[in-house]
Structures are given as structure tokens and as C-alpha cells.
Amino acid sequence: MIGFLRRLFARPAPVLTDAQPRDASAIAALHAASFRRGWSEQEVEGLLIERSVVAQRALTGRSFAGFIMSRLAADEAEILSVAVARSSQGRGLARQLLNLHLRRLAGLGVRTVFLEVDEHNAPAIKLYGRAGFREVSRRANYYPAPGAKSGAKPAAALVLRRDIG
Ligand SMILES: CC(C)(COP(=O)(O)OP(=O)(O)OC[C@H]1O[C@@H](n2cnc3c(N)ncnc32)[C@H](O)[C@@H]1OP(=O)(O)O)[C@@H](O)C(=O)NCCC(=O)NCCS
């Protein structure tokens, strides 16, 4: 009986695959829910059809649970964005997406991966730190403080790097 109930209420395991242009609207919606400056569906579709862009997505059952996207230039890549739906956060999904993504990038000949992250984004900094990314520089006053009237200082962007392959 307990086993039956557990199966009934269990979440399906996430399925991670390469993202396709038809994922543009789900990615744009998740991006808009995750960041102050959203991407339009057209912008996302434009990225997904670029040959230099690599992206994976995660589905949990029928729900779009997360994505990660990079742009390649020679043997370097920049992670443009990663996001996990709020209801799927804190379960290791971003780690799974990042691991798969780094394997794909290495398979494409990428040797160095860069990204920028808000100095106050604790979950993202933990995620990247665990995956072996290290800070190489810092851009001060890069992200505007939330609410122009708050008086808070704009946050710095940390530039992180990891060598792969
Ligand atoms: C950053 C983000 C992708 C992490 O997704 P996630 O699936 O919840 O991450 P994981 O479950 O794989 O956890 C990654 C690490 O963050 C930690 N973490 C998760 N949620 C956290 C929180 N709210 N506060 C602090 N740490 C947190 C986890 O403990 C884990 O660290 P650990 O391995 O040391 O335990 C997600 O929070 C998100 O989509 N944020 C909004 C978009 C964003 O900021 N993207 C990054 C831009 S650079």
C-alpha cells in the first residue's frame, strides 16, 4: 500500500535532451520568470537556430523544468543562461543539466567555458563552484539593483571560467 501511494505521488524523473527551436516559447517563458530582463520567444528561437548555440532542456513529465544554453566561438564557450522552474529547484536538476552540457561542449571541441553571474546569486555560485568553475575577474556595478528607488548598489558580475577537455 505504501509503495502504491509512493508511486502514485512520485514525480517522474527529469528527462534531459537537446533543445529544439520548438522549445523557444517554453524557454522564453522560463527565462522571463527567472530573470529581470526576459528574452522574447523570437530572440530564443533565433538563438536556437544558430549553429554556434548549444542548448539542452529538462522535462519532468509534461512540464518544462529547465534549460541551459551556450554560444561557441572557436574552442571557447560562454554559458548564456541556465534556469530551472521554481517547482523543480533544489533537487539537483541544474547540476544534471550543467554536467550534460559540459560533456556536450567537450565533445564539440570546447576547451574553456566562461560565464557571468551576479555576485549575490548564491544558488548559481554554488552550482558553478561545485562544477569546478573559478572566478577570473569581476565587473563592478554590472547588474542594476532591484527597484531603482531602493538605494541599493548595483551588483557586480563575477566572470567564472572552467577548463574542460
Ligand atoms: C541557479 C538555478 C539554475 C539552480 O537550479 P537548481 O536545480 O535549484 O540547482 P541544484 O538543485 O542543482 O543545486 C545547485 C546548488 O545550489 C544550491 N541551492 C539550490 N537552491 C538554493 C537556494 N535557494 N539558496 C542557496 N543555495 C541553493 C544547492 O544546494 C546546490 O548546492 P550543493 O551542490 O552545494 O548542495 C536556479 O536557482 C534558477 O533557475 N535560478 C534563477 C535563474 C538563475 O539565476 N540562473 C543562473 C544565472 S547565472
The ligand as an ORCA input file, in Angstrom:
! r2SCAN-3c Opt
* xyz 0 1
  C      20.530     28.691    -10.225
  C      19.472     27.618    -10.518
  C      19.538     27.274    -12.007
  C      19.796     26.374     -9.665
  O      18.854     25.365    -10.015
  P      18.553     24.088     -9.063
  O      18.059     22.985     -9.921
  O      17.732     24.521     -7.931
  O      20.036     23.779     -8.553
  P      20.518     22.403     -7.901
  O      19.379     21.764     -7.167
  O      21.251     21.625     -8.930
  O      21.511     22.961     -6.799
  C      22.710     23.612     -7.145
  C      23.352     24.129     -5.880
  O      22.641     25.304     -5.420
  C      22.208     25.116     -4.092
  N      20.931     25.791     -3.948
  C      19.773     25.488     -4.581
  N      18.822     26.364     -4.218
  C      19.415     27.211     -3.326
  C      18.971     28.352     -2.603
  N      17.709     28.803     -2.717
  N      19.850     29.009     -1.796
  C      21.135     28.596     -1.691
  N      21.629     27.514     -2.376
  C      20.764     26.847     -3.161
  C      22.091     23.622     -3.898
  O      22.207     23.254     -2.538
  C      23.274     23.132     -4.718
  O      24.480     23.273     -3.994
  P      25.150     21.979     -3.341
  O      25.517     21.077     -4.503
  O      26.327     22.577     -2.653
  O      24.127     21.381     -2.455
  C      18.045     28.093    -10.115
  O      18.087     28.598     -8.790
  C      17.469     29.148    -11.038
  O      16.883     28.835    -12.084
  N      17.645     30.418    -10.672
  C      17.116     31.536    -11.490
  C      17.947     31.716    -12.752
  C      19.407     31.929    -12.437
  O      19.780     32.672    -11.538
  N      20.293     31.275    -13.250
  C      21.730     31.386    -13.118
  C      22.221     32.576    -13.873
  S      23.986     32.632    -13.940
*
